[in-house]
Amino acid sequence: MRVLVTGGAGFIGANFVHSTIAAYPEAEVTVLDKLTYAGNPASIEGLERVELVVGDIADADTVDPLVKDADIVVNFAAESHNDNSLRDPYPFIRTNIEGTFRILEAVRRHGTRLHHISTDEVYGDLEIGEPRKFQPGDPYIPSSPYSSSKGASDLLVRAWVRSFGIEATISNCSNNYGPYQHIEKFIPRTVTNLIDGIRPRLYGTGEQVRDWIHVLDHNTAVWDIIHKGRIGETYLIGADGELSNLDVTKLILAEFGREPDDFDHVADRPGHDQRYAIDNSKLVEETGWEPHFKDFSAGLHDTVEWYKTHEEWWRPQKEAVEAKYAKQGQ
Ligand SMILES: NC(=O)c1ccc[n+]([C@@H]2O[C@H](COP(=O)([O-])OP(=O)(O)OC[C@H]3O[C@@H](n4cnc5c(N)ncnc54)[C@H](O)[C@@H]3O)[C@@H](O)[C@H]2O)c1
């Protein structure tokens, strides 16, 4: 089995590469990654049966032969940071929309199976305190250039299934945490700040609710969808992990033995979504998937330990990330 993993040097993709070669001894993995600031070849360095091709998913000549050689393509490649999309949306349009288009065209030409990775942010946001959760058939009402570009990519995939009969599935997942996540993101930034003795920063009041899932659980769900999902269907991946950003900050502070109010508030992100929550029943009923980390605190503890013991992985980026946030007053 030859698996083409686009964006496999990024956070979720790199974890997917690790778990795929561990779970499938017959798998050969090709990673296609542009190595933007978010891609780190160190995350997949030294792995057997893994080849890294540095290239752009929006470049048809790069994508076509790799898709031709693959039995399955799993598309993780994306511009993924909301804040960046507010400052400069164009890379999001090019990678997330045009890149997905190039993959779809290659998949159409060669009949390769595709699984497209997307986000629950395409559904907009929910009210804090309301009982409703996102359902697979909900309308797309994205808030940011990031989520709208991901929504557009999902719609392309759906249209290519309907119009051209390609074999594709889509998954929209909630917020991931775990090893190899870029330290610009909320949980790793807070953890590495605390390792460095810096007070954590919290956007606004921190009341926004996210539905956290450990990255390993996201990736087992992806494989379950590839094996058991129905072609053309969308599956929501989530592990019932709703917590406010304030609660997550306090749990991380507790991991370091610090007081629950030992952090600073910074200006909120414009248009910050209030709440995300996933109804995973379609995924669970159709594939039998179950998360390993049902308790966020246990997954968080493992994650904190990982950042404590893998300083060589994140240290080279820390100064630049904090300098960038400092410029923005965050
Ligand atoms: N992180 C989350 O919580 C989360 C939640 C739900 C869905 N997702 C989705 O999962 C996917 C992966 O997210 P992530 O957090 O691992 O992102 P990431 O930013 O850590 O990694 C993205 C990877 O894609 C690569 N890339 C960017 N542009 C490329 C291009 N044009 N061609 C080839 N490679 C390119 C980057 O170099 C990087 O390695 C994304 O599609 C994202 O929308 C993420």
PDBQT file of the ligand as one rigid body, heavy atoms in Angstrom, charges set to zero:
ROOT
HETATM    1  N1  LIG A 401      -4.908  21.685  14.011  1.00  0.00    +0.000 N 
HETATM    2  C1  LIG A 401      -6.197  21.489  14.218  1.00  0.00    +0.000 C 
HETATM    3  O1  LIG A 401      -6.686  21.584  15.354  1.00  0.00    +0.000 OA
HETATM    4  C2  LIG A 401      -7.102  21.080  13.067  1.00  0.00    +0.000 A 
HETATM    5  C3  LIG A 401      -8.422  20.743  13.368  1.00  0.00    +0.000 A 
HETATM    6  C4  LIG A 401      -9.248  20.314  12.318  1.00  0.00    +0.000 A 
HETATM    7  C5  LIG A 401      -8.760  20.234  11.036  1.00  0.00    +0.000 A 
HETATM    8  N2  LIG A 401      -7.463  20.587  10.781  1.00  0.00    +0.000 N 
HETATM    9  C6  LIG A 401      -6.996  20.451   9.390  1.00  0.00    +0.000 C 
HETATM   10  O2  LIG A 401      -5.994  19.457   9.395  1.00  0.00    +0.000 OA
HETATM   11  C7  LIG A 401      -5.017  19.729   8.394  1.00  0.00    +0.000 C 
HETATM   12  C8  LIG A 401      -3.641  19.757   9.005  1.00  0.00    +0.000 C 
HETATM   13  O3  LIG A 401      -3.612  20.741  10.046  1.00  0.00    +0.000 OA
HETATM   14  P1  LIG A 401      -2.306  20.974  10.920  1.00  0.00    +0.000 P 
HETATM   15  O4  LIG A 401      -2.754  21.553  12.210  1.00  0.00    +0.000 OA
HETATM   16  O5  LIG A 401      -1.472  19.737  10.915  1.00  0.00    +0.000 OA
HETATM   17  O6  LIG A 401      -1.605  22.111  10.068  1.00  0.00    +0.000 OA
HETATM   18  P2  LIG A 401      -0.075  22.560  10.024  1.00  0.00    +0.000 P 
HETATM   19  O7  LIG A 401      -0.113  24.007   9.669  1.00  0.00    +0.000 OA
HETATM   20  O8  LIG A 401       0.640  22.124  11.256  1.00  0.00    +0.000 OA
HETATM   21  O9  LIG A 401       0.533  21.729   8.805  1.00  0.00    +0.000 OA
HETATM   22  C9  LIG A 401       0.244  22.000   7.475  1.00  0.00    +0.000 C 
HETATM   23  C10 LIG A 401       1.332  21.381   6.619  1.00  0.00    +0.000 C 
HETATM   24  O10 LIG A 401       1.004  21.633   5.239  1.00  0.00    +0.000 OA
HETATM   25  C11 LIG A 401       2.172  22.070   4.576  1.00  0.00    +0.000 C 
HETATM   26  N3  LIG A 401       1.773  22.923   3.442  1.00  0.00    +0.000 N 
HETATM   27  C12 LIG A 401       1.252  24.183   3.498  1.00  0.00    +0.000 A 
HETATM   28  N4  LIG A 401       1.022  24.633   2.248  1.00  0.00    +0.000 NA
HETATM   29  C13 LIG A 401       1.380  23.626   1.399  1.00  0.00    +0.000 A 
HETATM   30  C14 LIG A 401       1.369  23.474  -0.010  1.00  0.00    +0.000 A 
HETATM   31  N5  LIG A 401       0.922  24.460  -0.809  1.00  0.00    +0.000 N 
HETATM   32  N6  LIG A 401       1.810  22.326  -0.543  1.00  0.00    +0.000 NA
HETATM   33  C15 LIG A 401       2.268  21.324   0.253  1.00  0.00    +0.000 A 
HETATM   34  N7  LIG A 401       2.322  21.416   1.582  1.00  0.00    +0.000 NA
HETATM   35  C16 LIG A 401       1.876  22.546   2.156  1.00  0.00    +0.000 A 
HETATM   36  C17 LIG A 401       2.971  22.835   5.629  1.00  0.00    +0.000 C 
HETATM   37  O11 LIG A 401       4.345  22.934   5.270  1.00  0.00    +0.000 OA
HETATM   38  C18 LIG A 401       2.726  21.971   6.865  1.00  0.00    +0.000 C 
HETATM   39  O12 LIG A 401       3.667  20.943   6.942  1.00  0.00    +0.000 OA
HETATM   40  C19 LIG A 401      -5.431  21.062   7.773  1.00  0.00    +0.000 C 
HETATM   41  O13 LIG A 401      -6.122  20.801   6.584  1.00  0.00    +0.000 OA
HETATM   42  C20 LIG A 401      -6.361  21.693   8.790  1.00  0.00    +0.000 C 
HETATM   43  O14 LIG A 401      -7.307  22.512   8.166  1.00  0.00    +0.000 OA
HETATM   44  C21 LIG A 401      -6.628  21.004  11.765  1.00  0.00    +0.000 A 
ENDROOT
TORSDOF 0
